[in-house]
Amino acid sequence: MAMRVRQFQIVHSAPYSIVVRIIPSDPDDQSIVSVVQQRISKVFSGDVDVRVNIVSDMTTTKRGKRESYVREF
């Protein structure tokens, strides 16, 4: 999976919900969404709602650094 995802960001959007934002290495590879969702869901044993979104860029801090984990609640 690491070679198929160029960048990622985990967004903890609610207590039992996360969104994984990814920039795939191949922008045409839509199958990566289901692969990432299955693998991350398996880690949480189905106790956490996991959504995967393909994005074109990642949010950054005021200093221009990209955060791999963002908590939104």
C-alpha positions as CSV (number, residue, x, y, z in Angstrom):
1,M,0.0,0.0,0.0
2,A,2.8,2.4,0.8
3,M,3.9,2.5,-2.8
4,R,0.4,3.2,-4.0
5,V,-0.2,6.2,-1.7
6,R,2.0,9.2,-2.1
7,Q,0.7,11.1,0.9
8,F,-1.9,10.5,3.6
9,Q,-3.6,12.3,6.5
10,I,-5.8,10.8,9.2
11,V,-8.6,13.1,10.3
12,H,-10.3,12.2,13.6
13,S,-13.6,13.8,12.9
14,A,-15.7,12.4,15.8
15,P,-15.1,10.0,18.7
16,Y,-15.7,6.8,16.6
17,S,-15.1,8.2,13.1
18,I,-12.0,8.8,11.0
19,V,-11.4,10.1,7.5
20,V,-8.3,9.0,5.7
21,R,-7.3,11.5,3.1
22,I,-5.0,10.1,0.5
23,I,-3.1,11.3,-2.6
24,P,-2.5,8.1,-4.6
25,S,0.7,7.6,-6.6
26,D,-1.5,7.0,-9.6
27,P,-4.4,9.4,-9.8
28,D,-6.4,7.0,-11.9
29,D,-6.1,4.2,-9.3
30,Q,-9.6,4.3,-7.7
31,S,-9.1,0.8,-6.3
32,I,-6.8,2.2,-3.6
33,V,-9.8,3.6,-1.8
34,S,-11.3,0.1,-1.0
35,V,-7.8,-1.3,-0.1
36,V,-7.1,1.5,2.4
37,Q,-10.6,1.3,3.9
38,Q,-10.4,-2.5,4.4
39,R,-7.0,-2.4,6.0
40,I,-7.7,0.5,8.3
41,S,-11.1,-0.9,9.3
42,K,-9.4,-4.2,10.2
43,V,-7.1,-2.4,12.6
44,F,-10.1,-1.0,14.5
45,S,-12.1,-4.3,14.3
46,G,-15.1,-2.5,12.8
47,D,-15.5,-0.3,16.0
48,V,-14.7,2.9,14.1
49,D,-16.4,4.3,11.0
50,V,-13.6,4.7,8.4
51,R,-14.0,6.8,5.3
52,V,-11.3,7.2,2.6
53,N,-11.2,10.3,0.4
54,I,-8.9,10.9,-2.5
55,V,-7.7,14.5,-2.4
56,S,-5.5,16.6,-4.6
57,D,-3.6,18.3,-1.7
58,M,-3.3,18.1,2.1
59,T,-4.0,20.8,4.6
60,T,-0.9,22.4,6.2
61,T,-0.2,24.3,9.4
62,K,0.5,28.0,9.4
63,R,4.2,27.2,9.0
64,G,3.5,25.1,5.9
65,K,4.0,21.7,7.5
66,R,1.7,18.8,6.7
67,E,0.1,17.1,9.7
68,S,-0.4,13.3,9.4
69,Y,-3.0,13.4,12.2
70,V,-5.7,16.1,12.6
71,R,-8.3,16.1,15.4
72,E,-11.5,18.0,14.4
73,F,-13.6,17.7,17.6
